[in-house]
């Protein structure tokens, strides 16, 4: 089976509970450091009458195709029970043959009430007898962002440092605010997607919020600016939008953080407020579809280049007129109309 979910939702804990319920031999490994030889060593030590062996492979997405292929026969024959854990979408990160032999369980980040239970139990483990006030609870819940491990670590570290847990001691323990934002992971793409779709919907507030999340998490400003340039060409009616987006990109190149966040914000507001249309983008995609469908169709002779006498004798450039209004498309698709001019409002 594969547990797919964000950090700190209990993937490892669930695997241990499952193993304990079967009285199984539980082997915990990380795909970051483990390899085929480690797996092979475990399998070679399995005896026929042993209790079931469960290999818990954390960050299974870090295993490459060859390493995942190596697991297949042992999983298929039931020699081992594999439990993989990943923060990445297994559809893209786990090979199809292995994925088809696994049940995928999706785990979601813990909600506020679940986090309150985690905090309360953590205080009991620490033998901390005072109750946290509501402001402290809310701060801790927001800081952890659905990650139980983050909340537990924060409570432990604060208690060890100050022997008392208050909003003041918690904030002093946390030197720098952090958000769960993996620049290589799914959350990275979720936030940039939300940013683009918010601008497309002309929701300025949402666009600025998702921009702020990326900036606050240290996202590369040029990555954001590049996406704004693409958006300006794909989604905005005015060609001025491309000028604005390019100016934002150049400003980010020249200035960098922290000042360039103001350039990003100004560009975001402009693009989100701009009139949206996709006529040029849709027209190009329609033309591209014909290219893929029909391949390299013969170009009409009259618009071919004729640098030699032979080419001219063959009819290249013959009858070409500079302002000819007839279709210049290949004969097979000469009636096609890709670009549909927007109606003037």
Phi, psi and omega per residue, in radians:
X1 nan 2.794 3.121
X2 -2.234 2.254 3.052
X3 -1.731 2.060 -3.112
X4 -2.014 2.093 3.141
X5 -3.120 2.945 -3.115
X6 -1.199 2.980 -3.128
X7 -1.105 2.578 2.966
X8 1.304 0.457 3.116
X9 -1.860 0.017 3.020
X10 1.809 0.423 -3.119
X11 -1.099 -0.837 3.132
X12 -1.152 -0.733 -3.135
X13 -1.069 -0.762 3.118
X14 -1.081 -0.694 3.118
X15 -1.103 -0.702 3.122
X16 -1.175 -0.698 3.100
X17 -1.065 -0.758 3.141
X18 -1.087 -0.799 -3.130
X19 -1.108 -0.739 3.130
X20 -1.095 -0.649 -3.119
X21 -1.156 -0.441 3.123
X22 -1.724 -0.007 -3.021
X23 0.925 0.722 -3.055
X24 -1.596 2.773 2.991
X25 -1.331 2.090 -3.041
X26 -1.862 2.068 3.132
X27 -2.012 2.035 -3.102
X28 -1.758 2.208 -3.104
X29 -2.382 2.725 3.037
X30 -1.973 2.270 -3.134
X31 -1.179 -0.229 3.097
X32 -1.168 -0.693 -3.049
X33 -1.947 -0.370 -3.090
X34 -1.444 2.792 3.107
X35 -2.507 -2.995 -3.113
X36 -1.064 -0.637 -3.108
X37 -1.132 -0.620 3.117
X38 -1.152 -0.774 3.110
X39 -1.099 -0.767 -3.112
X40 -1.082 -0.708 3.130
X41 -1.077 -0.688 3.122
X42 -1.163 -0.791 -3.086
X43 -1.124 -0.684 -3.124
X44 -1.148 -0.395 -3.132
X45 -1.604 -0.007 3.132
X46 -1.361 2.211 3.112
X47 -1.675 2.650 -3.072
X48 -0.961 -0.663 -3.061
X49 -1.736 0.205 3.133
X50 -1.181 2.806 2.953
X51 -1.106 2.795 3.140
X52 -0.977 2.550 3.100
X53 -1.885 2.139 3.094
X54 -1.895 2.133 3.028
X55 -1.753 2.021 3.081
X56 -1.687 1.974 -3.079
X57 -1.895 1.746 -3.138
X58 -1.299 2.549 -3.129
X59 0.960 0.853 -3.081
X60 -1.000 -0.423 3.133
X61 -1.128 -0.264 3.125
X62 -1.384 -0.268 3.061
X63 -1.274 2.324 3.101
X64 -1.384 3.121 -3.051
X65 -1.050 -0.749 -3.115
X66 -1.118 -0.707 3.124
X67 -1.169 -0.691 3.107
X68 -1.192 -0.668 3.078
X69 -1.025 -0.636 -3.112
X70 -1.085 -0.561 -3.113
X71 -1.263 -0.465 -2.938
X72 -0.909 -0.974 -3.058
X73 -1.087 -0.581 -3.116
X74 -1.291 -0.580 3.064
X75 -1.249 -0.759 -3.087
X76 -1.123 -0.666 -3.129
X77 -1.462 -0.112 3.133
X78 1.350 0.285 3.111
X79 -1.149 -0.645 3.043
X80 -2.251 2.739 2.915
X81 -1.819 2.108 -3.102
X82 -1.710 2.257 2.946
X83 -2.123 1.983 3.109
X84 -1.753 2.565 3.076
X85 -2.180 2.402 -3.113
X86 -2.677 2.576 3.010
X87 -1.662 -0.107 -3.090
X88 -1.765 2.753 3.123
X89 -1.139 1.993 -3.078
X90 -1.120 -0.356 3.102
X91 -1.034 -0.531 -3.107
X92 -1.797 -0.378 -2.970
X93 -1.875 -0.251 3.137
X94 -2.010 2.309 -3.071
X95 -1.101 2.591 -3.040
X96 -0.996 -0.769 -3.130
X97 -1.063 -0.650 3.130
X98 -1.311 -0.716 -3.125
X99 -1.086 -0.653 -3.115
X100 -1.188 -0.324 3.134
X101 -1.702 0.094 -3.088
X102 -2.111 2.609 2.961
X103 -1.654 2.227 -3.125
X104 -1.713 2.205 3.064
X105 -1.940 2.159 -3.138
X106 -1.623 2.153 3.111
X107 -1.914 2.356 -3.110
X108 -1.836 2.746 3.124
X109 -1.055 2.570 -3.054
X110 -1.198 2.454 3.118
X111 -1.454 3.106 -3.027
X112 -1.067 -0.733 -3.115
X113 -1.166 -0.683 3.090
X114 -1.136 -0.666 3.108
X115 -1.145 -0.607 3.091
X116 -1.093 -0.683 3.107
X117 -1.131 -0.764 3.118
X118 -1.036 -0.801 -3.119
X119 -1.082 -0.787 -3.115
X120 -1.091 -0.750 3.134
X121 -1.188 -0.632 3.120
X122 -1.108 -0.697 3.111
X123 -1.125 -0.630 3.090
X124 -1.137 -0.729 3.119
X125 -1.101 -0.687 3.115
X126 -1.306 -0.133 -3.066
X127 1.016 0.656 3.094
X128 -1.619 1.982 -2.932
X129 -1.562 -0.202 3.131
X130 -1.473 2.628 3.041
X131 -1.583 2.509 3.098
X132 -1.374 2.462 3.091
X133 -1.288 2.938 -3.010
X134 -1.097 -0.697 3.136
X135 -1.079 -0.692 3.134
X136 -1.180 -0.749 3.100
X137 -1.038 -0.816 -3.105
X138 -1.111 -0.742 3.127
X139 -1.055 -0.791 -3.104
X140 -1.141 -0.710 3.120
X141 -1.102 -0.779 -3.142
X142 -1.163 -0.705 3.130
X143 -1.079 -0.747 -3.067
X144 -1.251 -0.487 3.067
X145 0.952 0.783 3.096
X146 1.443 0.084 -3.099
X147 -1.823 1.835 -3.100
X148 -1.067 -0.684 -3.108
X149 -1.081 -0.662 3.130
X150 -1.124 -0.729 3.136
X151 -1.154 -0.771 -3.125
X152 -1.107 -0.790 3.139
X153 -1.082 -0.713 -3.139
X154 -1.112 -0.746 3.123
X155 -1.130 -0.781 -3.134
X156 -1.090 -0.826 -3.101
X157 -1.127 -0.717 -3.140
X158 -1.149 -0.748 3.135
X159 -1.112 -0.743 -3.141
X160 -1.152 -0.583 -3.121
X161 -1.405 -0.746 -2.954
X162 -2.064 -0.202 -3.098
X163 1.082 0.080 3.048
X164 -2.472 2.557 -3.074
X165 -2.079 1.879 3.099
X166 -2.341 3.021 3.095
X167 -1.047 -0.673 -3.134
X168 -1.144 -0.821 -3.103
X169 -1.227 -0.557 3.092
X170 -1.146 -0.800 -3.125
X171 -1.180 -0.544 3.087
X172 -1.256 -0.572 3.098
X173 -1.190 -0.698 3.135
X174 -1.515 1.700 -3.071
X175 -1.202 -0.662 -3.131
X176 -2.330 2.248 3.091
X177 -1.082 2.517 3.074
X178 -2.356 2.704 3.017
X179 -2.154 2.630 3.069
X180 -1.305 1.865 -3.085
X181 -2.697 1.673 -3.121
X182 -1.525 2.025 -3.058
X183 -1.161 -0.287 3.094
X184 -1.848 -0.078 -2.992
X185 -1.773 -3.027 -3.056
X186 -1.123 -0.634 -3.109
X187 -1.051 -0.624 3.088
X188 -0.961 -0.848 -3.101
X189 -1.327 -0.542 3.088
X190 -1.088 -0.759 -3.067
X191 -1.258 -0.745 3.127
X192 -1.158 -0.600 3.084
X193 -1.117 -0.779 3.123
X194 -1.108 -0.645 3.118
X195 -1.090 -0.867 -3.119
X196 -1.120 -0.780 -3.089
X197 -1.202 -0.514 3.078
X198 -1.200 -0.726 3.074
X199 -1.129 -0.697 -3.135
X200 -1.082 -0.620 3.135
X201 -1.475 0.052 -3.104
X202 1.055 0.506 3.082
X203 -1.615 1.554 -3.037
X204 -1.074 -0.730 -3.095
X205 -1.090 -0.799 3.137
X206 -1.134 -0.728 3.131
X207 -1.051 -0.766 3.124
X208 -1.153 -0.637 3.128
X209 -1.106 -0.829 -3.121
X210 -1.216 -0.559 3.018
X211 -1.072 -0.808 -3.133
X212 -1.064 -0.677 3.101
X213 -1.067 -0.746 -3.132
X214 -1.186 -0.796 -3.131
X215 -1.094 -0.792 -3.093
X216 -1.125 -0.437 -3.127
X217 -1.627 0.072 3.055
X218 1.492 0.325 3.107
X219 -1.041 2.517 3.104
X220 -1.056 2.085 -3.104
X221 -1.080 -0.501 3.132
X222 -1.228 -0.534 3.060
X223 -1.095 -0.804 3.133
X224 -1.113 -0.812 -3.093
X225 -1.110 -0.662 3.104
X226 -1.057 -0.749 3.134
X227 -1.141 -0.562 3.090
X228 -1.196 -0.647 3.090
X229 -1.105 -0.781 3.109
X230 -1.086 -0.777 3.141
X231 -1.034 -0.723 -3.113
X232 -1.056 -0.638 3.129
X233 -1.369 -0.659 -3.051
X234 -1.366 -0.694 -2.828
X235 -2.070 -0.241 -3.011
X236 -1.878 2.386 -3.056
X237 -1.197 -0.678 -3.024
X238 -1.454 2.280 3.058
X239 -1.129 -0.313 3.090
X240 -1.078 -0.492 -3.128
X241 -1.035 -0.658 3.123
X242 -1.169 -0.631 3.080
X243 -1.101 -0.790 -3.137
X244 -1.094 -0.839 -3.100
X245 -1.089 -0.710 3.096
X246 -1.137 -0.630 3.106
X247 -1.142 -0.685 3.080
X248 -1.078 -0.767 3.138
X249 -1.057 -0.819 -3.140
X250 -1.106 -0.676 3.118
X251 -1.111 -0.725 3.123
X252 -1.119 -0.635 3.101
X253 -1.132 -0.749 -3.018
X254 -1.425 -0.578 -2.999
X255 -1.779 -0.829 -3.103
X256 1.286 3.132 3.106
X257 -1.232 2.660 0.017
X258 -1.539 -0.260 -2.986
X259 -1.141 -0.559 -3.026
X260 -1.197 -0.215 3.058
X261 -1.084 -0.492 3.102
X262 -1.231 -0.637 3.064
X263 -1.134 -0.747 3.117
X264 -1.081 -0.731 -3.131
X265 -1.128 -0.776 -3.135
X266 -1.088 -0.767 3.114
X267 -1.122 -0.677 3.130
X268 -1.087 -0.795 3.139
X269 -1.083 -0.752 -3.138
X270 -1.094 -0.860 -3.086
X271 -1.163 -0.683 3.141
X272 -1.161 -0.588 -3.115
X273 -1.479 -0.191 -3.082
X274 -1.272 2.662 3.046
X275 -1.153 2.350 -3.067
X276 -1.775 2.427 2.944
X277 -2.734 2.696 -3.121
X278 -2.219 0.497 -3.067
X279 -1.094 -0.789 -3.125
X280 -1.160 -0.778 -3.129
X281 -1.097 -0.845 -3.114
X282 -1.098 -0.674 3.125
X283 -1.107 -0.769 3.132
X284 -1.105 -0.769 -3.133
X285 -1.103 -0.608 3.087
X286 -1.163 -0.726 3.084
X287 -1.131 -0.712 3.125
X288 -1.090 -0.641 3.105
X289 -1.079 -0.705 3.101
X290 -1.178 -0.640 3.089
X291 -1.043 -0.787 -3.124
X292 -1.222 -0.584 -3.103
X293 -1.316 -0.758 -3.011
X294 -1.802 -0.175 -3.103
X295 1.269 -2.689 -3.094
X296 -1.498 1.504 3.107
X297 -1.173 2.571 -3.140
X298 -1.053 2.270 3.100
X299 -1.325 2.364 3.116
X300 -0.898 2.410 -3.066
X301 -1.003 -0.638 -2.998
X302 -1.194 -0.295 3.104
X303 -1.960 0.234 3.034
X304 -1.412 2.668 3.102
X305 -1.284 2.431 -3.095
X306 -2.250 1.269 -3.095
X307 -1.401 -0.212 -3.102
X308 -2.142 2.827 3.128
X309 -1.115 -0.710 3.139
X310 -1.005 -0.776 -3.141
X311 -1.103 -0.702 3.109
X312 -1.131 -0.698 3.117
X313 -1.124 -0.518 3.124
X314 -1.403 -0.071 3.081
X315 1.777 0.083 3.100
X316 -1.093 2.303 3.105
X317 1.232 0.075 -3.133
X318 -1.197 2.378 3.105
X319 1.176 0.260 3.108
X320 -1.281 2.292 3.041
X321 -2.150 2.368 -2.990
X322 -1.017 -0.657 -3.065
X323 -1.983 0.589 3.108
X324 -1.091 2.242 -3.096
X325 -1.596 -0.148 -3.140
X326 -1.280 2.805 -3.088
X327 -1.093 2.370 3.087
X328 -1.842 0.209 3.088
X329 -1.307 2.775 3.012
X330 -0.968 2.629 -3.017
X331 -0.937 -0.679 -3.041
X332 -1.116 -0.466 -3.073
X333 -2.217 0.411 -2.982
X334 -1.184 -0.239 3.104
X335 -1.622 -0.013 -3.099
X336 -1.186 2.491 3.038
X337 -2.201 1.873 -3.101
X338 -1.527 -0.811 -3.036
X339 -1.608 2.164 3.088
X340 -1.923 1.958 -3.073
X341 -1.104 2.347 3.123
X342 -1.183 2.569 3.066
X343 -1.261 2.369 3.114
X344 -1.264 2.337 -3.134
X345 -1.610 nan nan
